[in-house]
C-alpha cells in the first residue's frame, strides 16, 4: 500500500546524487521534498530548499526544528578532505547532526536512507575482491561509510523507522560544482582537447585502460533509492546499485572520442590535476567563443576525482543481483548513459 503525503528530506541537495534524486521525487505525486545544502536553492512546486551548515550542530538543530512532517531522510551529503582519516569526523558529524535534529521532532519518521559506495569494500585502496558483495567483510578503518552505517544501526534499535544503505559505483549525471563528477571530467577534457587541436588521450595509469569497470547512472540510482526506502523488504539492509553492465575504457574511449569528433591517440599517463591547473584562461576563452553558459572553471572541473578513477589499474565492480532478487529490475547501458549526459551538457551550453 502506498503511503500518501510522504515528505522527503534530501541532505546534499546539489550534488550529482541529491540533485537527481530530487528531480525524480518531484515527478512522483505522493511526495513533498525539502532539499538541504550550504547553498540553499529556489523553491518551486512541491520542492523547497533550506540553507544549513550541517557541521554546525546548533545551526542544524535550529534550521531543522520545524521539520515535523518529515517521513524519509535521504542522506547524500559529502565533505571532501585530503586523506581517508580526515574524511571521517566531518562526514559522520553531519549525519549525526541531521538525525539528532530531525528524529525527535518528526514522529512520523519511517526511513533513513544512507548513500555509500564501493569504499565500503576497499575499492579506493587497491585491488579488492570482485565482484564485491554486500556480505563482504569490512576492511581496516578509517572508513566513514562504515562508521555512518554503524551509527544508523545502533540508533535504529527499538525504533519504528528503518534504514537502508545504497552502494553505487561511480555516479554519473548532471551537477555543477561537484567534487565527484566523472562525466564532467571527460566532457571538459574532450572539449579542451578539441579546442587545442589535440586527439583524445586516456590519461590514466598503465593498466587502467584495460581494467573491468562499471558505473551507476544518477537517474537509476534515484529510482533505486526511493525503492529501497519504501519497500518493506529492504528494511535495514545494504544494496549494491549499478547499471548492470561492465566495460573497459579501451573499448569505450574511442566511442567517446567519436562523439566529440576527435581522433584517439595512445594512452599517456598524466595527472589532470597538474596539466589542467593552468587551463582556466582557456576555459574562459571557450565560454566567450562558443557562447557557453557562464560557469566558473572550478564548477566544471573535478580533476582530482578524474585522477582518482583513472588510476584504477584493477577491476572495480560489484554484484548487483541482491537488488534484483529483492525487486529492483531497472538497468542502464553505460555507453548510452555517457552519450546522453554529453548531449545534455551541450543542450545546457556547459560544453561546446
C-alpha positions as CSV (number, residue, x, y, z in Angstrom):
1,X,0.0,0.0,0.0
2,X,1.4,3.4,-0.9
3,X,1.6,5.9,1.9
4,X,0.3,9.3,0.8
5,X,1.9,12.6,1.6
6,X,5.4,11.4,2.1
7,X,7.9,14.1,3.0
8,X,11.5,13.6,1.9
9,X,14.4,15.4,3.4
10,X,17.2,15.3,0.9
11,X,20.5,16.0,2.5
12,X,23.1,17.2,0.0
13,X,20.6,18.6,-2.4
14,X,23.0,20.0,-5.1
15,X,25.4,17.1,-5.5
16,X,25.0,14.8,-8.5
17,X,23.2,12.2,-6.3
18,X,20.9,14.6,-4.4
19,X,20.0,16.7,-7.4
20,X,18.9,13.8,-9.5
21,X,17.0,12.3,-6.5
22,X,15.1,15.5,-6.1
23,X,14.3,15.6,-9.8
24,X,12.9,12.0,-9.5
25,X,10.9,12.7,-6.4
26,X,9.4,15.8,-8.0
27,X,7.8,13.5,-10.7
28,X,6.0,11.4,-8.0
29,X,2.7,12.8,-6.9
30,X,2.7,11.5,-3.3
31,X,6.0,13.2,-2.2
32,X,6.9,16.6,-0.9
33,X,10.6,17.4,-1.0
34,X,12.8,19.5,1.3
35,X,16.4,19.9,0.0
36,X,19.2,20.7,2.4
37,X,22.5,22.3,1.3
38,X,25.0,25.0,2.2
39,X,23.8,26.9,-0.8
40,X,20.0,26.8,-0.3
41,X,18.1,27.0,-3.6
42,X,15.0,28.4,-5.4
43,X,11.8,26.6,-4.2
44,X,9.1,25.6,-6.7
45,X,6.1,23.4,-6.7
46,X,6.4,20.6,-4.1
47,X,10.2,21.2,-3.7
48,X,11.6,23.7,-1.2
49,X,15.2,24.3,-0.1
50,X,16.9,25.1,3.2
51,X,20.3,26.6,3.6
52,X,22.1,25.0,6.6
53,X,25.7,24.3,7.8
54,X,25.4,20.6,8.8
55,X,28.8,20.8,10.5
56,X,27.3,23.3,12.9
57,X,25.3,21.3,15.4
58,X,23.4,24.3,16.7
59,X,22.6,25.7,13.3
60,X,21.3,22.3,12.2
61,X,19.0,21.9,15.2
62,X,17.7,25.5,14.8
63,X,17.1,25.2,11.0
64,X,15.5,21.8,11.1
65,X,13.4,22.2,14.3
66,X,10.3,22.9,12.2
67,X,10.5,19.8,10.0
68,X,7.9,17.9,12.0
69,X,6.3,16.3,8.9
70,X,9.4,14.5,7.5
71,X,8.8,10.8,6.9
72,X,12.0,9.9,5.0
73,X,15.6,11.2,5.3
74,X,17.7,10.7,2.2
75,X,21.3,11.3,3.2
76,X,23.7,12.1,0.3
77,X,25.9,14.9,1.7
78,X,29.6,14.7,1.5
79,X,32.6,16.8,2.6
80,X,35.8,16.2,0.9
81,X,39.1,16.1,2.8
82,X,42.7,15.4,1.7
83,X,43.1,12.0,3.5
84,X,40.9,9.0,4.3
85,X,41.3,9.6,8.0
86,X,40.3,13.2,7.7
87,X,37.1,12.3,5.9
88,X,35.7,10.5,9.0
89,X,34.9,13.3,11.5
90,X,33.0,15.8,9.3
91,X,31.1,13.1,7.3
92,X,30.0,11.3,10.5
93,X,29.2,14.5,12.3
94,X,26.9,15.8,9.5
95,X,24.8,12.6,9.6
96,X,24.6,12.6,13.4
97,X,23.6,16.3,13.4
98,X,20.8,15.7,10.9
99,X,19.4,12.7,12.8
100,X,19.7,14.4,16.2
101,X,17.8,17.4,14.8
102,X,15.0,15.6,12.9
103,X,14.3,12.3,14.8
104,X,13.0,14.0,18.0
105,X,10.6,16.4,16.2
106,X,9.3,14.1,13.4
107,X,7.1,11.4,15.0
108,X,6.1,10.1,11.5
109,X,9.7,9.3,10.5
110,X,9.7,6.0,8.6
111,X,13.1,5.6,7.0
112,X,16.6,6.9,6.8
113,X,18.5,6.2,3.5
114,X,22.3,6.4,3.6
115,X,24.3,6.8,0.4
116,X,27.6,4.9,0.5
117,X,29.8,3.4,-2.2
118,X,32.4,0.8,-3.0
119,X,34.8,2.4,-0.4
120,X,33.0,0.0,2.0
121,X,34.8,-2.8,0.1
122,X,38.1,-1.0,-0.1
123,X,37.8,-0.2,-3.8
124,X,39.7,3.1,-3.2
125,X,42.7,1.3,-1.6
126,X,43.7,-1.1,-4.3
127,X,42.8,-4.4,-5.9
128,X,39.9,-5.8,-3.9
129,X,37.7,-8.9,-4.2
130,X,35.4,-8.7,-7.2
131,X,32.5,-8.9,-7.6
132,X,32.1,-7.2,-4.3
133,X,29.0,-8.4,-2.3
134,X,27.0,-6.8,0.5
135,X,28.1,-9.7,2.8
136,X,31.9,-9.0,2.3
137,X,33.9,-8.3,5.5
138,X,34.8,-4.7,6.3
139,X,38.4,-3.6,5.9
140,X,40.8,-1.9,8.3
141,X,39.5,1.6,9.2
142,X,39.4,4.6,8.8
143,X,36.2,4.4,6.6
144,X,33.4,7.0,7.1
145,X,30.9,4.9,5.2
146,X,31.2,2.1,7.7
147,X,31.0,4.5,10.7
148,X,27.9,6.1,9.3
149,X,26.1,2.7,8.9
150,X,27.2,1.6,12.4
151,X,25.7,4.8,13.8
152,X,22.3,4.2,12.0
153,X,22.3,0.5,13.0
154,X,22.8,1.4,16.7
155,X,20.3,4.4,16.6
156,X,17.6,2.3,14.9
157,X,17.4,-0.4,17.5
158,X,13.9,-0.4,19.1
159,X,12.7,2.4,16.8
160,X,9.7,2.4,14.4
161,X,11.8,3.7,11.5
162,X,14.2,1.6,9.3
163,X,17.3,2.3,7.4
164,X,18.8,1.3,4.0
165,X,22.3,1.8,2.5
166,X,22.8,2.3,-1.2
167,X,26.2,1.4,-2.6
168,X,26.6,2.7,-6.2
169,X,29.8,2.7,-8.3
170,X,30.9,6.0,-9.8
171,X,27.7,8.0,-10.1
172,X,27.3,9.9,-13.4
173,X,24.7,12.6,-14.1
174,X,24.3,16.4,-14.3
175,X,25.6,18.5,-11.5
176,X,27.8,21.6,-11.2
177,X,30.4,22.4,-8.5
178,X,30.6,18.7,-7.5
179,X,33.9,17.2,-6.4
180,X,33.0,13.8,-7.8
181,X,31.6,14.1,-11.4
182,X,33.4,11.8,-13.9
183,X,31.2,12.6,-16.8
184,X,32.0,16.3,-16.5
185,X,35.7,15.5,-16.2
186,X,35.6,13.6,-19.5
187,X,33.4,16.2,-21.3
188,X,35.6,19.1,-20.4
189,X,38.8,17.2,-21.1
190,X,37.5,16.3,-24.5
191,X,36.2,19.8,-25.3
192,X,39.6,21.3,-24.3
193,X,41.5,18.7,-26.4
194,X,39.3,19.7,-29.4
195,X,39.9,23.4,-28.8
196,X,43.6,22.8,-28.8
197,X,43.6,20.6,-31.9
198,X,44.7,17.6,-29.9
199,X,43.5,13.9,-30.1
200,X,41.8,12.5,-27.1
201,X,44.2,10.6,-24.8
202,X,43.3,8.4,-21.9
203,X,45.3,10.0,-19.0
204,X,45.2,7.1,-16.5
205,X,47.7,4.7,-15.2
206,X,49.1,1.9,-17.4
207,X,46.7,-1.0,-16.9
208,X,43.7,1.2,-16.1
209,X,42.8,1.3,-19.8
210,X,42.0,-2.4,-19.8
211,X,40.6,-2.9,-16.3
212,X,37.0,-4.0,-16.0
213,X,34.7,-1.3,-14.5
214,X,31.1,-0.4,-14.1
215,X,29.2,2.9,-13.5
216,X,25.9,4.0,-11.9
217,X,23.5,6.3,-13.7
218,X,22.3,9.0,-11.3
219,X,18.7,8.6,-12.5
220,X,18.8,4.9,-12.0
221,X,20.3,5.4,-8.5
222,X,17.4,7.8,-7.7
223,X,14.8,5.2,-8.5
224,X,16.6,2.5,-6.6
225,X,17.0,4.8,-3.6
226,X,13.3,5.5,-3.4
227,X,12.5,1.8,-4.0
228,X,14.7,0.8,-1.1
229,X,13.3,3.4,1.2
230,X,9.6,2.4,0.5
231,X,9.7,-1.3,0.1
232,X,9.5,-3.0,3.5
233,X,11.5,-6.0,2.2
234,X,14.5,-3.7,2.1
235,X,14.4,-2.5,5.7
236,X,17.8,-2.4,7.5
237,X,19.8,-3.7,4.5
238,X,22.5,-2.6,2.1
239,X,22.3,-2.8,-1.7
240,X,24.8,-2.5,-4.5
241,X,23.3,-0.4,-7.2
242,X,25.0,-0.4,-10.7
243,X,24.0,0.0,-14.3
244,X,24.1,-3.8,-14.9
245,X,26.9,-3.9,-17.5
246,X,30.7,-3.9,-17.4
247,X,33.1,-2.1,-19.7
248,X,36.8,-1.3,-20.3
249,X,38.0,2.2,-21.1
250,X,39.9,0.7,-24.1
251,X,36.5,-0.1,-25.6
252,X,34.6,2.9,-24.5
253,X,37.2,5.7,-25.0
254,X,37.2,5.6,-28.8
255,X,33.4,5.8,-28.8
256,X,33.6,8.9,-26.5
257,X,36.2,10.4,-28.9
258,X,33.8,9.8,-31.8
259,X,31.0,11.7,-30.1
260,X,33.3,14.7,-29.8
261,X,34.6,14.2,-33.4
262,X,38.2,13.6,-32.1
263,X,40.9,11.2,-33.1
264,X,42.2,8.8,-30.4
265,X,45.9,8.8,-29.5
266,X,47.6,6.1,-27.4
267,X,47.1,6.5,-23.6
268,X,49.6,8.7,-21.8
269,X,49.7,8.8,-18.0
270,X,49.3,12.3,-16.8
271,X,47.8,14.0,-13.7
272,X,44.8,16.0,-14.8
273,X,45.1,17.9,-11.6
274,X,48.5,19.1,-12.8
275,X,48.1,19.6,-16.6
276,X,44.7,21.3,-16.2
277,X,45.8,23.6,-13.4
278,X,46.6,26.4,-15.8
279,X,43.6,26.0,-18.1
280,X,41.2,28.5,-16.6
281,X,42.1,31.2,-19.2
282,X,41.4,28.6,-22.0
283,X,38.1,27.7,-20.4
284,X,37.1,31.4,-20.1
285,X,38.0,31.9,-23.8
286,X,35.9,28.9,-24.8
287,X,32.9,30.3,-22.9
288,X,33.2,33.5,-24.9
289,X,33.9,31.9,-28.2
290,X,31.2,29.3,-28.1
291,X,28.6,31.3,-26.2
292,X,28.5,28.9,-23.3
293,X,26.7,29.3,-20.0
294,X,29.0,31.3,-17.7
295,X,30.0,28.6,-15.3
296,X,33.3,29.2,-13.3
297,X,36.1,26.8,-14.2
298,X,36.1,25.5,-10.6
299,X,32.5,24.4,-11.0
300,X,33.1,22.4,-14.2
301,X,36.3,20.7,-13.3
302,X,36.7,17.7,-10.9
303,X,40.3,16.9,-12.0
304,X,41.3,15.3,-8.6
305,X,38.4,12.9,-8.9
306,X,39.2,12.1,-12.5
307,X,42.8,11.2,-11.5
308,X,41.4,9.0,-8.7
309,X,39.1,7.0,-11.1
310,X,41.6,6.8,-14.0
311,X,44.2,5.4,-11.6
312,X,42.3,2.2,-11.1
313,X,44.5,-0.3,-12.9
314,X,42.5,-3.1,-11.3
315,X,38.9,-4.4,-11.7
316,X,36.2,-2.3,-9.9
317,X,32.7,-3.9,-9.9
318,X,30.2,-5.3,-7.5
319,X,27.4,-7.9,-7.6
320,X,24.1,-6.1,-8.2
321,X,21.9,-9.1,-8.0
322,X,20.7,-8.7,-4.4
323,X,18.7,-5.6,-5.5
324,X,17.3,-7.5,-8.5
325,X,16.4,-10.5,-6.3
326,X,14.6,-8.1,-3.9
327,X,12.5,-6.5,-6.6
328,X,14.5,-3.7,-8.4
329,X,15.0,-4.6,-12.0
330,X,15.9,-1.5,-13.9
331,X,19.2,-1.2,-15.7
332,X,21.1,1.3,-17.9
333,X,23.6,0.8,-20.8
334,X,26.7,2.6,-19.7
335,X,27.8,3.8,-23.2
336,X,24.3,5.2,-23.9
337,X,24.4,6.9,-20.4
338,X,27.7,8.8,-21.2
339,X,26.5,9.9,-24.6
340,X,23.2,11.1,-23.1
341,X,25.0,13.1,-20.4
342,X,27.3,14.7,-23.0
343,X,24.3,15.6,-25.1
344,X,22.6,17.1,-22.0
345,X,25.8,19.2,-21.3
346,X,25.7,20.5,-24.8
347,X,22.0,21.3,-24.5
348,X,22.6,23.2,-21.3
349,X,25.6,25.0,-23.0
350,X,28.0,23.7,-20.5
351,X,30.3,22.4,-23.2
352,X,30.5,23.4,-26.9
